[in-house]
């Protein structure tokens, strides 16, 4: 089963104080990981927990920012995430060091985004000193081969940092079974790993009307080299040469490849038929999706591929690649909700675009999504994340007392703790449990069916409180930093 967690959430009397650490957050950044953090954090706050999001100073000044139920704190000054077309090493180091400010902040458990790695090391030392549990959310694994492609000889150092970083958390939440398997196989992770796939805002999507005019082909995502949007542009030019069809295309997103892609569209004679857009609201984005003919994701590396679910929810079939690093390929049921093509192959992509547009009436992307049990909604994702976080926060003092600061190269043994049984009434409604026993440090054995495994709740549970759609307008800057 692809999505096997239930819409229940862990809560303890009075709630827990949960700290999230991520250098990129909504509404200042938009992407799969930012969307996930926002949806999960708001639902956990609505369920009675105190939720703090620690990030860079995306807003003026250094005072905390109140955004609905959340309080955002600036750990470091705002710095560019990218230097040229690559992630900024300077930003990664500065934000990693700034994570030490958590030493003076209140929290019961901390959840650290795995990128850009350095915050994991600092947060681990803070948690050791504070005797608090640390969870890491892992979106994708790069591995030695990709690091060498990305950085050349320096990739060896980056690959080593990645392997050391996976030793830092007490518990890892992977966003796909693809990522969980690579954590164990490529990086040698031994801590408990729980797979919790991403969700989709079905309620909002169902309310949105299609835009009056939509493109034949739509791409949405960060404009990075691994997304291969240049291959998409080349494929569109090839369709025109071979069939005479002048297809329109909309590319929605920002990133370091934007300038080069605009130039390429001009050189290929596509400038009048390819539009570039950014800063769309989710309602506007879903309206564009519903009016599109096909969604193209020629990426070679995805930790999950949230846009595949979103496009299918909008009734649009998806074309993506069968590259082994692309977890989005696991979301495609050939001939039902989309198709797969060879990576870096413009001719293959061109043929697929024409075929899908001509046979779209025979595809059933929304029906495919609706057939998933349970449906991949954000309430169930937040429930599963809350189960892990609060379960770790409730760990006994004996275990926390056993944690001491370690060198980055040393594994941290964590004594096993039995998880409470699932009540019979709930067990009948919830699919069998997950890919990894959340309280074991032995190598994890997957028992899931399909590319993404179900999740095991770890502690007492309570119903999720309904959460309104996240607001994208400006938030409120608080007058002073909260006391630590």
C-alpha positions in Angstrom: 0.0 0.0 0.0 1.4 3.4 -1.0 0.0 5.5 1.9 -0.6 3.5 5.1 -0.8 6.0 8.0 -4.0 7.2 9.7 -5.3 10.7 10.5 -4.6 10.5 14.2 -2.1 12.5 16.1 0.0 12.0 19.2 -0.7 14.3 22.1 0.3 14.4 25.7 -1.5 16.4 28.4 -0.8 20.0 27.9 1.0 19.3 24.6 4.7 19.4 23.9 7.0 22.1 22.7 8.3 21.1 19.2 11.1 22.9 17.5 11.5 22.6 13.7 14.8 23.7 12.1 14.9 24.5 8.4 16.8 27.2 6.5 13.9 27.6 3.9 10.3 28.0 5.0 7.0 29.2 3.7 5.8 31.8 2.7 9.3 33.0 1.8 10.2 29.8 -0.2 7.9 27.4 -2.0 8.7 23.8 -2.7 7.8 20.3 -1.5 9.8 20.4 1.7 8.5 23.9 2.6 5.0 22.9 2.0 5.4 19.8 4.1 6.8 21.7 7.1 4.1 24.3 6.9 1.2 21.8 6.7 2.6 19.6 9.5 3.6 22.3 11.8 0.3 24.1 11.6 -1.7 20.9 12.3 0.6 20.0 15.3 0.0 23.5 16.7 -3.7 23.2 16.2 -3.6 19.9 18.1 -2.4 21.6 21.2 1.4 21.6 20.9 3.6 24.7 21.0 5.4 24.8 17.7 8.5 27.0 16.9 10.1 27.2 13.5 13.8 28.1 13.5 15.1 29.4 10.2 17.0 32.3 8.7 15.9 35.9 9.0 13.6 36.0 6.0 11.8 39.0 7.4 13.2 42.4 8.4 14.9 42.4 11.8 15.7 39.5 14.2 12.5 39.5 16.2 10.2 36.4 16.2 7.5 36.3 13.5 4.0 35.1 14.4 2.3 33.3 11.5 -1.0 32.0 12.5 -0.4 29.2 15.1 3.3 29.2 14.5 6.2 31.3 15.8 9.2 31.7 13.6 12.6 32.5 15.0 15.7 33.8 13.1 18.7 31.7 14.0 21.0 33.5 11.4 20.9 36.4 9.0 19.3 35.8 5.7 21.8 34.5 3.1 21.4 33.3 -0.4 20.8 29.6 -0.6 22.7 29.3 -3.8 26.1 30.5 -5.0 25.7 30.4 -8.8 24.0 27.1 -9.7 25.1 25.3 -6.5 24.1 25.4 -2.9 26.1 27.9 -1.0 28.7 26.4 1.3 29.0 29.6 3.2 25.3 29.7 3.9 25.3 26.1 5.0 28.2 26.7 7.5 26.7 29.9 8.9 23.3 28.4 9.4 24.8 25.2 10.9 26.8 27.2 13.5 23.8 29.4 14.2 21.8 26.3 15.2 23.8 26.4 18.4 21.3 29.1 19.5 18.9 26.3 20.3 21.0 25.7 23.4 19.1 28.7 24.9 15.6 28.0 23.4 12.9 25.9 25.0 11.9 22.6 23.3 10.9 19.1 24.2 12.0 17.6 20.9 13.7 19.1 17.8 13.1 18.1 14.1 15.9 19.2 11.8 15.7 19.3 8.0 18.6 17.2 6.7 19.8 19.9 4.3 22.3 21.5 4.4 23.7 18.8 6.9 25.7 21.1 9.2 22.7 22.0 11.4 22.4 18.3 12.2 25.8 18.2 13.9 25.2 21.3 15.9 21.7 20.3 16.9 23.0 16.9 18.0 25.4 18.5 20.4 22.7 20.9 21.7 20.4 17.9 22.3 23.1 16.0 24.1 23.7 18.9 26.4 20.0 19.6 26.9 19.2 15.9 27.2 16.5 16.2 24.5 15.7 13.9 21.6 16.5 14.8 18.0 14.6 13.8 14.9 15.8 14.5 11.3 13.5 14.8 8.3 15.3 13.3 5.3 14.0 14.3 1.9 16.6 12.7 -0.4 20.0 10.9 -0.4 22.7 12.1 -2.8 25.4 9.5 -2.3 29.1 9.5 -3.3 28.5 9.2 -7.1 26.2 12.2 -7.3 28.3 14.3 -5.0 31.3 13.8 -7.4 29.2 14.8 -10.3 28.0 17.9 -8.4 31.3 19.1 -6.9 34.1 17.2 -8.6 36.9 16.0 -6.3 35.4 18.1 -3.5 32.4 15.7 -3.7 34.4 13.2 -1.7 34.3 15.5 1.3 30.6 16.3 0.8 29.8 12.6 0.6 31.7 11.9 3.8 29.8 14.7 5.6 26.5 13.2 4.4 27.5 9.8 5.8 28.5 11.3 9.1 25.3 13.4 9.3 23.1 10.4 9.1 24.6 9.3 12.5 23.4 12.4 14.3 19.6 11.9 14.8 18.0 9.5 17.3 15.3 8.9 14.7 14.9 9.7 11.0 11.7 10.4 9.2 12.1 9.6 5.5 9.6 11.1 3.0 9.6 8.0 0.8 10.7 4.4 1.0 13.1 5.2 -1.8 14.9 7.6 0.5 14.7 5.2 3.5 16.3 2.4 1.4 19.1 4.7 0.3 19.7 5.9 3.9 20.3 2.3 4.9 22.0 1.0 1.7 24.2 4.0 0.7 24.7 5.8 4.0 24.6 2.9 6.5 22.0 4.5 8.7 21.3 2.4 11.8 18.9 4.6 13.9 15.1 4.0 13.6 13.7 5.1 10.3 10.0 5.8 9.8 8.7 6.4 6.3 6.0 9.1 6.1 5.2 10.2 2.5 3.9 13.6 1.6 0.3 14.7 1.3 -1.8 16.9 -0.9 -4.4 19.6 -0.2 -7.4 17.8 -1.7 -9.9 20.2 -0.1 -8.3 23.3 -1.7 -7.8 21.6 -5.1 -11.4 20.5 -5.2 -12.5 24.1 -4.6 -10.4 25.7 -7.3 -11.8 26.3 -10.8 -9.6 25.7 -13.9 -7.9 28.8 -15.2 -9.6 30.2 -18.4 -6.5 29.3 -20.5 -3.9 26.7 -19.7 -0.7 25.5 -21.5 -0.4 22.2 -23.3 2.6 21.4 -21.1 3.2 22.5 -17.5 6.3 22.3 -15.3 6.4 23.4 -11.7 9.5 23.2 -9.5 12.8 24.7 -8.5 14.8 25.6 -11.6 17.9 23.5 -10.9 20.1 21.5 -13.2 18.8 18.1 -12.0 15.2 19.1 -13.0 16.3 19.0 -16.7 13.9 21.7 -17.8 16.3 22.3 -20.7 15.5 18.8 -21.9 11.8 19.8 -21.9 12.4 22.8 -24.0 14.4 20.8 -26.5 11.6 18.2 -26.6 9.0 21.0 -27.4 11.2 22.2 -30.3 11.5 18.6 -31.6 7.7 18.2 -31.5 7.4 21.2 -33.7 10.0 20.0 -36.2 8.6 16.5 -36.5 4.9 17.1 -36.3 4.4 20.8 -36.9 2.5 21.2 -33.6 3.3 24.4 -31.8 2.7 23.4 -28.2 2.5 26.0 -25.5 4.3 25.5 -22.2 4.3 27.2 -18.8 7.3 26.9 -16.5 6.5 27.9 -12.9 9.4 28.3 -10.5 12.5 30.1 -9.5 16.1 29.0 -9.3 19.6 29.5 -10.6 18.8 28.0 -14.0 16.2 30.6 -14.9 18.4 32.9 -17.0 19.8 30.1 -19.0 16.4 28.6 -19.6 15.0 31.9 -20.9 18.0 32.1 -23.3 17.5 28.6 -24.5 13.8 29.1 -25.2 14.8 32.1 -27.3 17.4 30.2 -29.3 14.9 27.3 -29.9 12.3 29.7 -31.2 10.0 29.1 -28.3 9.9 32.5 -26.7 6.4 33.3 -27.8 5.0 29.9 -26.6 6.9 29.4 -23.4 6.0 31.5 -20.4 7.9 31.7 -17.1 6.1 32.5 -13.9 6.7 32.5 -10.1 5.1 33.6 -6.9 1.7 32.0 -7.7 -0.6 31.3 -4.8 -1.5 27.6 -4.5 -5.0 28.4 -5.7 -3.6 30.0 -8.8 -1.2 27.1 -9.3 -3.9 24.5 -9.0 -6.0 26.5 -11.5 -3.2 26.4 -14.0 -2.7 22.7 -13.4 -6.4 21.9 -14.0 -6.2 23.8 -17.3 -3.1 22.1 -18.5 -2.8 19.2 -21.0 0.1 17.3 -19.4 2.5 17.8 -16.5 6.2 17.2 -17.4 8.7 16.4 -14.7 12.0 15.4 -16.5 13.9 15.4 -13.3 16.6 12.8 -12.6 16.5 13.3 -8.8 13.4 13.6 -6.5 13.1 12.5 -2.9 9.4 12.1 -3.4 7.8 14.2 -6.2 4.9 16.0 -4.5 4.0 17.8 -7.8 3.0 14.4 -9.2 0.3 13.9 -6.6 -0.8 17.6 -7.0 -1.1 17.2 -10.8 -3.0 13.9 -10.5 -5.3 15.5 -8.0 -6.0 18.2 -10.6 -6.9 15.5 -13.1 -3.6 15.9 -15.1 -1.4 13.0 -16.2 2.3 13.2 -15.5 5.4 12.4 -17.5 8.6 11.8 -15.5 11.8 9.8 -15.9 12.7 6.3 -14.9 16.1 7.5 -13.5 17.1 5.4 -10.4 17.5 8.6 -8.3 14.0 9.8 -9.1 11.6 8.7 -6.4 8.7 10.2 -8.4 8.8 7.3 -10.8 7.3 5.1 -8.0 4.1 7.3 -8.1 3.4 6.5 -11.7 1.1 3.7 -12.7 1.9 3.3 -16.4 -1.2 4.0 -18.6 -3.4 5.2 -15.7 -1.9 8.4 -14.3 1.1 9.0 -16.5 4.1 7.5 -18.1 7.9 7.2 -17.7 10.6 8.2 -20.2 14.3 7.8 -20.4 16.3 10.4 -18.6 18.2 13.1 -20.5 16.3 12.0 -23.7 14.5 14.8 -25.4 13.3 12.5 -28.2 11.7 10.1 -25.8 10.1 13.0 -23.9 8.8 14.6 -27.2 7.1 11.3 -28.2 5.6 10.9 -24.7 4.2 14.4 -24.7 2.4 13.9 -28.0 1.1 10.4 -27.0 -0.3 11.6 -23.7 -1.9 14.7 -25.2 -3.5 12.5 -27.9 -4.7 9.8 -25.5 -5.5 11.8 -22.4 -9.2 10.9 -22.5 -8.2 7.2 -21.8 -6.1 8.1 -18.7 -7.6 8.5 -15.2 -5.1 10.4 -13.0 -7.6 11.6 -10.4 -9.4 8.3 -10.2 -6.0 6.7 -9.6 -5.2 9.1 -6.7 -8.7 8.6 -5.2 -8.2 4.9 -5.2 -5.2 5.1 -2.7 -6.3 4.0 0.7 -6.1 6.1 2.8 -5.9 9.1 0.5 -2.6 11.1 0.8 -3.9 14.1 2.8 -1.9 16.4 5.0 -3.9 15.5 8.1 -2.7 11.9 8.1 0.9 13.1 7.4 0.8 15.4 10.4 -0.6 12.6 12.5 2.2 10.3 11.7 4.9 13.0 12.2 3.3 13.9 15.5 3.4 10.3 16.6 7.2 10.1 16.0 8.0 13.5 17.5 5.9 13.2 20.7 6.8 9.6 21.1 10.5 10.7 21.2 9.7 13.6 23.5 8.0 11.2 26.0 11.1 8.9 26.2 12.2 8.2 29.8 14.9 10.0 31.6 17.1 6.9 31.8 17.4 6.9 28.0 18.0 10.6 27.7 20.6 10.5 30.5 22.5 7.9 28.5 23.1 10.3 25.6 26.4 12.0 25.6 28.2 14.2 23.1 29.9 12.2 20.4 32.4 12.7 17.7 30.7 13.0 14.3 32.2 9.6 13.3 30.7 7.7 16.2 27.4 5.9 16.1 25.0 6.6 19.0 23.5 3.5 20.6 19.9 4.0 21.8 18.4 1.4 24.1 15.2 -0.2 22.8 11.9 0.9 24.2 8.7 -1.0 23.6 5.9 0.8 21.6 2.4 0.6 23.1 0.0 -1.7 21.3 -2.5 -0.3 18.9 -6.1 -0.6 20.2 -8.1 -3.3 18.4 -10.8 -0.8 17.2 -8.1 1.3 15.6 -6.1 -1.7 14.3 -9.0 -2.8 12.2 -9.1 0.6 10.5 -5.4 1.2 10.1 -3.2 -0.8 7.7 -0.4 -3.0 9.1 2.6 -1.1 10.5 5.6 0.2 9.0 9.0 -0.1 7.4 11.0 0.3 10.6 10.4 -0.4 14.2 10.6 3.1 15.6 12.3 2.0 18.8 15.0 -0.3 17.5 18.6 0.4 16.6 19.0 -2.7 14.6 19.1 -2.4 10.8 15.5 -1.7 9.6 13.7 -4.4 7.7 11.0 -3.1 5.4 7.6 -4.8 5.4 5.8 -2.2 3.3 4.1 -3.0 0.0 4.8 -0.7 -2.8 7.3 2.2 -3.1 6.3 4.0 0.1 5.6 2.3 3.4 3.0 2.8 6.1 3.8 4.3 9.5 3.7 3.0 13.1 2.2 5.3 15.7 4.4 5.4 18.8 2.4 6.8 21.6 -1.1 7.8 22.9 -3.2 9.4 20.2 -5.9 12.0 19.9 -7.9 13.2 16.9 -6.4 15.9 14.6 -8.0 19.3 15.0 -9.1 20.8 11.7 -6.6 23.4 10.3 -7.5 26.1 7.8 -5.5 26.5 4.6 -2.1 28.1 5.4 -2.1 31.9 4.9 0.4 33.3 2.5 0.1 37.0 3.5 2.6 38.8 5.8 2.8 37.5 9.3 3.0 39.5 12.6 6.4 40.4 14.0 6.4 40.0 17.7 7.7 42.8 20.0 10.4 40.8 21.7 12.1 37.5 21.7 10.4 34.9 23.9 12.3 34.1 27.1 14.3 30.9 27.0 
